[in-house]
């Protein structure tokens, strides 16, 4: 546990050294947030002030919360683990006296904590100033909301890790990452709220882990769901985290068995 | 736990095959394990293709276009027993099977066949438990946290190995002193020079005081001073703690300075295994005695089996070749001393590089 905590802290400190990247990230996040907010607001105003349960303020809140989650869930995918497999550095990870999944989860939590604070919160402040946002007032919503954020980060981490672990069998995982992030960005409810999808697509989407990555924490934190309504959603997040953990673990086990560590 | 009589490393008839699929031929081959010797290819499945064709992409699902598969035997019948406290140099050319053997010993690679025990454990199923008892340095990889000060890596590793804080600080101060890390402990690892980083890597591998230390090319790319510093500390640490040392290297002076025993691998098999001291003699390579005489002398009458290689400096310097098994230096000196006054002398041992080359030449 101490090792886990120290890795989380180290990973947080590590990312805090990338100052220029952080500033650039906040800037682009804010700009894209503004663009997305104007599109959604235009759509809502065309629809007569409300679109499938979203009014202007709720839509703006949805956009800015989404922008805040973008960095910590790493919605554009990661390549680190795949690169470690391809370059053989996975040998070093496997020789640590700590499980591979635990090790990388600890790193992810530290990284995401920094990304949420440094890249997620500032664009939200920009949004609050420019378009206004609405956040819950009761502490229970906040508590469940933050739990939903941690679980969203966990589910996104596991799904992304599974894509990365295919590097054991694929020479190049970039194509798969592109497909995965495209599907994930849509089905997670990051681009437009899931409630705006056609009905059949909503049903299909609900059967995937993707809403657990973005839509659930946004709903919990924007007050669209009451604490009582949030609970089952959090339960679904936990279930997906469990399923994906087993999946990632099986994939890792199969991968290390077929491993041909490359390079000296 | 193992008792002191158990071997630290036990390999019996160890073998490892790599399946090389056609499409992956160019990228998937380990650069350090790629045997260029075509005789190493022991089996071919699927259509045989030449190298250029192997690199070409064969579309999947095209009927009849099965992907070429070749099996490369990286390690073939390696047997080895290392007792606790021994220091073994494991040498061989690129692609001889050194790194593959180490990866099987540490549980990263599953052997194709054969028996491996390291500190009494089966490496693959007990990999993590084993990792608490062994220290491994891969000279070409890093286990340090790249963007953080070197000191932070030791904090994390200490926690991973569940070292009590007092034990960790005591051990770390020994490592800092012995490896001279003080000046750059607070610098991010990415800013360290190669020599500094390698010292950091060795400290990271030794932090938990492992009983077995496995070093895969620890001095690669280092300058003479860094190499010497690293070797000095490895010797000291071994003397203090009685650890077992298993070392692969391209630098024979690593073996000479650190090991008592040398194992030479060639084409995935053990070509020589024995004490370093006997290594030269058993190979029969001649030693060379260089004698400077007080007065020039055209030629010396030498005992049987001893020959003059060269006479230099107008008869002052004589280079004499002899075999350690047939002649000792004192006897030779006595024989020369009867004929001339000796002003100075030096003894040149055959370089291990030459000896390994000779083993390779014989093996062909």
Interface residues (C-beta under 8 A of the other chain):
Chain A: X2 X3 X5 X6 X7 X10 X13 X14 X17 X18 X88 X89 X91 X92 X94 X95 X96 X97 X98 X99 X171 X256 X257 X259 X260 X261 X262 X263 X264
Chain B: X18 X23 X24 X27 X28 X29 X30 X31 X32 X33 X99 X103 X106 X107 X108 X109 X110 X127 X128 X129 X131 X132 X136 X138 X139 X140 X141 X142 X143 X145 X146 X147 X148 X152 X155 X156 X159 X160 X161 X162 X188 X216 X217
